[in-house]
Amino acid sequence: MNALEREIRSLIETQGPLDVSRYMALCLAHPEYGYYTTRDPFGVAGDFTTAPEISQMFGELIGIWCAEVWRLMGSPSRLVLVEAGPGRGTLMKDALRAGKVMPGFLDAVELHLVETSPVLQEMQRETLKGLLPAIAWHGEAKTLPDDAPMIAIGNEFIDALPVHQFQKKAGRWHERKIGLGADGGFAFGLDPAPLLDFERQLAERLTPAPDGAIFERRELAPLAAILTRIGAHGGAALLVDYGHSESGFGDTLQAVEGHDYAEPLESPGEVDLTAQVDFEALAKLSSDAVRAFGPASQRNFLRELGIEARSEILQRNAKPEMKDEIGADLTRLIGPAPNMGELFKALAIAHRDLAALPGFDGAKISGGESRA
Ligand code: SAH
């Protein structure tokens, strides 16, 4: 039994079963034993590989996206550029290099990184060394500046934010909890008290749900803090993640270790835990101040930003043995499943003054009603 398992077990013994969101938060971000707190999980030798780690094209295009949105905002002289969950810092490094093509953009940028993990903060510092005069780190989004326009990006950030799970039993919704099973290991159960308000909310939108159905609701406070700032001072947030376009039922809690599925309730803190992003729930964060664009498939988003032309240029300049690799990377990013092109989606939420955003041509737009 590892140290985190012992700690969670004693929490359950003293306080009763934990909700799924608390369990997930402890596994990922426990200050001593959390998954991200203790390691660099990325790449071939790690547990999973993300788009910026697959190819430089991903970060470059997102850098161009940021620069273009900044221009559409009227090229403000100060821009708070935020990345939430920057991992190794690879995306931001590629983005800043690409952002040089837009005159004045980098001079306006004040970079703020939101990262809970000290190990990854250190790695980001190393990767981004010398690229900008100053970089600020934040353990949480609520300490971000609140006095200037902002562009915020997050790749595979939302999927790491904890979710609550609820399950229907005998016609009633209950919060799903993690307690101790008959064999002494962690086991799922339901809070005996039914959730009346929640049931009514769901009934209005998503019924009929069969008995046994599971619904997930994510804690989106970090994103809400970013959107409040964008609503007040202008700008946009871009979120890329794996998930579904419409809210629905299902248990999507998933553990991954060494590029393979693992058991979410085993070896806490040693396996990555995520749940799929409900993009409809994100789009609902739009208001009269900010509008949501998308989701667009990662494929459509990257194609509209010109990923195919970019890969041709890279291939033309590459050594012969690298040409095939660049083509294979392109397929991984935009190809159909098991590639990322359709499984992953992009959603942007922007101040209502921004009428259109690169990468979202033809995408659904919601919110911003008071001016629409
Ligand atoms: N964007 C990177 C890494 C994705 S993994 C990439 O695409 O490669 C998730 C990242 O979010 C990690 O850097 C992790 O430490 C960070 N993270 C997870 N939960 C967080 C939270 N609540 N607040 C801030 N960062 C968090």
Residues whose N, C-alpha, C, O or C-beta is under 5 A from the ligand:
A	BS01	SAH	Y36 T50 P52 A84 G85 P86 G87 V114 E115 T116 S117 L120 G139 N155 E156 F157 A160
